[in-house]
Amino acid sequence: MLNNIIEHKKKEWLQSNDCPVKDLVFYMKEKGNLRDTQIEAIETYLFLKIEGQNKPLWTLFSEGFFTNGTDLSKLNINQKARDFLSNNKAAHALYDFSRQKNVDSTLLPELEKLIVDKPSELDYEQIIKNIFYNVDYADYLMSLPMGAGKTYLMAAFIYIDLYFAHNEPENKIFAHNFLVLIPSGLKSSIVPSLRTIENFDPTWVIPDPAASELKRMLKFEILDESRSTKKSNRVVNPNAGKVNACLPNPFGRLFVVNAEKVILDRLEVTNQLEVFERTEDEKDKRANELRNLIGKIPNLSILIDEVHHAATDEIKLRQVVNKWQAKGNITTVLGFSGTPYLAKADKIQVNEETFFKFSQITNTVYYYPLVTAIKSFLKTPKVKIGQNLDRFQIIRKGIRDFQATYGNKKYENGTIAKIAIYCTNIEVLEAEVYPFLTGELKINPAEILKFHKGNKEYSQPEGSELEFRSLDLPISKKQYILLVQVGKEGWDCPSLTSVILSQKGDSPKNMVLQTSCRCLRQVDPDQDETALIWLNDYNAKTLNDQLKKEQQTSIEEINKIKKDGKIEWVERFSRMELLDLPLVDFYQLRVKYQSIEEEKEAHTKTKLQELVKNIDQYKAAALVTTAEISNLDEGDIAIMKQTGFDAANFNLWVHEISKESYGLIKTTELYTYDTELQSIFKKVTYEENDVLFWNELYDLYTINSKIRLAFSIKRDLKTESEVIPENANLLLVDKLGAVEKNDKLYPEKADVDKILAVDESCEDIEIDLTKARADYDKALKTLEDAGMGHMMSSWEDFQKKYDHSLAVRSKDKTLHYLPYNFVQSGFEKDILQKTLQLDSFKENSLEVYYNGERGLTEFVINCFAKNGNNWKNIGRYTTDFLIIQRKDKTIHKALLVETKGEGYKNDPAFLQKKNFVEIEFLKQNNDKFGYQRFDFLYLEDGTDIANNIVTINNKIDEFFKE
């Protein structure tokens, strides 16, 4: 699905030289406080936010943002389809999508065929909109299993947005305020979720001092108070009052509310005439004042916890968000769920005859499966099934198993292992299960916690709420937890080690997976922890069905899971001194930016007077048509000159303009031009019933911006350029740290050890095998004549000593550090190995060094693009390889070799840099040195490797010949 495509595109972006968040991601990894899955989700979020510009998924899809760049010329399709797809990005993107392997769909092959057979007959944009729920805002789903730290991830997203928003307050893609929606079924999760976000340490994702400043800035509001009266208004509705108090321009506010408080219409209109007398805003406010006010919070990011619980209210929730978005206030909607699958597959209509289905939620941008989480950090469960056993037989077996395995278990944090026994109802818990535990199983009542909300016959056990909240503290001695309708989800108790579902109804059918997995949360990160789940036949079958549908696994596979081993790190070694590798001498373009003032003073008054004259340029046209219902095509048309519902105040407006300038323009300075500002104010407001209102037909945001600009001196930015000499080391030895073991390290460990040993011994590995064979035969004959031929090892064994690998044989022509890490591209590894084998490479006494690992080299080229008479900085370029030729111990010539994936061939940012290096960099340097000192070679993955090798060979012959 889309998350697989995004993962591939994201990795390409992160590995690109100009990725703007590389250092930030590196910081998070270095801090080591977040799990790999949390960092991966953050990477995806940053990719969509920054590279994807926070656009709706359907827009990115239609623009070809996710396309894999299929070469249509190589496909067996008709020319009409090929031409159409070549000129229609949305069609090309949908065609690529339909050809995915193992895609979760029943009819995508038919969609592929339909696009090829009838390319011009489909409404591609509408089909793509339908796939992504027809929303016009960034709407992303992050799917991580229970225990992966979804709430911490929410906090990370909040601080990341605040960080960028604080640095770029005018950038609309970053949120200023946040709304966390808790599904109706999880009301008890509000306080724990808020506490988790409050306790989150922002230095895990943002360096200080910015992190500490953001922590102080973030303010929390829980909107969970009951209404004071049915006909609530802004005064007596405490939740609405909290929101209203921070309007109109809050920054750093986090609201937490139960979803039903914003999706339900709270008040009914009894007088139908009132409906026609009220504005839309007033009607919405009367129906649900809290919802109405939340919709006015600017730059709002919405985070929905356990989004699958909102499924029954999903349409209502989307309607609410769509209405908020219509006001332009929604930045992003982020959903979080343990499973990205729908209870019922969505049907996407292509045309009247054709449709296809998705069972996966299509806006899933990141998915971390349960199985992977168990292998990485969750407890490893053993699921046991009590076939044909009654409730008490399963409870007996489950408890005995728990006692034998975890009875004396105490975790490092001091908590004891616990078992949860879910009961169908309160009567079963009180009258059957509890007496069975205390009577027949002889369990001490002091070790048992009964927790339910009570009914007419049985009241809630005294103190049980506090005991339940304290279960994961060392002070708790409760080991057997009996539950009814609680603890199925949103219950964070890592010391829970076992779960029993002994009968149908112990858990709602649609929550058996979530309930069973309550015991999988990790306690000690450094320990391999296990868990125990006991089920009856019915719950086991339900669990198996849900595992297959939602996680593409089964109980059998879960029971086979073994923990992934600890990350293995490979030490690396510098060979710079041994190779005596010289510095790279080159010339770098340096651009100085100068700010040239065109005005001696700001001329603020004149600019404000001009703004008054031209104020109608910032006013939209609006029409009202009145007609009979029977004839809507004809009627009276009135021009709407004013509309709006927000009260206007001149002094508050002036204060807001000053605030938006971040203190650069004081209110006292603004009042100096009171006459001009009053004239503007009168133009953009109107009076009704002795009350002033903002006229929403004016673009007040732009007008305020123009006012602020009137106080600044107009400047023209000019640049001066010069070419300066530099030299660079190909390896920053102090940056050469250990690297995670992977199959793309080169050379392999045995060769690394061999090279290091040979380096130390100064052994000559180049020998004449013909002479060596003659010497061997002579020695063997001497021994045989003496009757001791059996003491001589075989020629094959003798030869092995000198039969070195390519890496070892080439050790003095490459490998300035060991090993190279080609994890981002196996293509690079192939290129290096093939280059070392070329006769032209050997004959010209060349050396080749990998330069593409970020942060390890000083040889980085600053790139610029010509912008009129000036230069514009377009980033830094680091070449993947340098093939060098020495002369008098210095580098005489250097060939820059760039290897890139096929998808980069149309990447504008890369093409700009490539163009600069191929033209400007080569020209500057070769002119300065007086001969062709540098050349550039571009190799594209996806083409035949043999063709690339021929290209390298030809370039070597052409460039390095004397």
Buried (B, 14 or more C-beta within 10 A) or exposed (E): BBBBBBBEBBBBBBBBBBBEBBEBBEBBEEBEBBBEBBBBBBBBBBBBBBBBBBBBBBBBBBBBBBBBBBEBEEEEBEEEBBEBBEEBBBBBBBBBBBBBEEBBBEBBEBBBEBBBEEBEEBEBBBBBBBBBBEBBBBBBBBBBBBBBBBBBBBBBBBBBBBBBBBEEEEEBBBBBBBBBBBBBBBBBBBBBBBEBBEEBBBBBBBBEEBBBBBBEEBEBBBBBEEBEEEEBEBEEBBBBBBBBEBEEEBBBBBBBBBBBBBBBEBBEEEEEEEEEEBEEBEBBBBBBBBBBBBBBBBBBBBBBBBBBBBBEBBEBBBEBBBBBBEEEBBBBBBBBBBBBBBEEBBEBEBEEEBBBBBBBBBBBBBBBBBBBBBBBBBBBBBBBBBEEBEBBEBBBBBBEBBBEBBEEBEBEEEBBBBBBBBBBBBEBBBEBBBEBBBEEBEBEEEBBBBBBEEEEEBEBBEEBBEBBBBBBEEEBEBBBBBBBBBBBBBBBBBBBBBBBBBBBBBBEEEBBBBBBBBBBBBBEEEEEBBBBBBBBBBBBBBBBBBBEBBBEBBBEEBEEBEBEEEEEEBEBBBBBEBBEBBBBBBBBBBBEEEEEEEEEEBBBEEBBBBBBEEBEEBBEEEEEEEEEEEEEEEEEEEEEEBBBEBEBEBEEBBEBBBEBBEEEBEBEEBEBBEEBBEBBBBBBBBEEEEEBBBBBBBBBEEBBBBBBEBBBEEEEEEBEEEEEEBEBBBBBEEEBEEBEEEEBBBBEEEBBEBBBEBBEEEEEBEEEEEEBEEEBEEEBEEEEEEEEEEEBEEEEEBBEEEEBBBBBBBBBBBBBBBBBBBBBBEBBBBBBBBBBEBEBBEEBEBBBBBBBBBEBBBBBBBBBBEEEEBBEEBBEBBBBBBBBBBEEEEBBBBBBBBBBBBBBBEBEBBEBBBEBBBEBBBEBBBEEBEEEBBBBBBBBBEEEEEEBBEBBBEBBEEBBEE
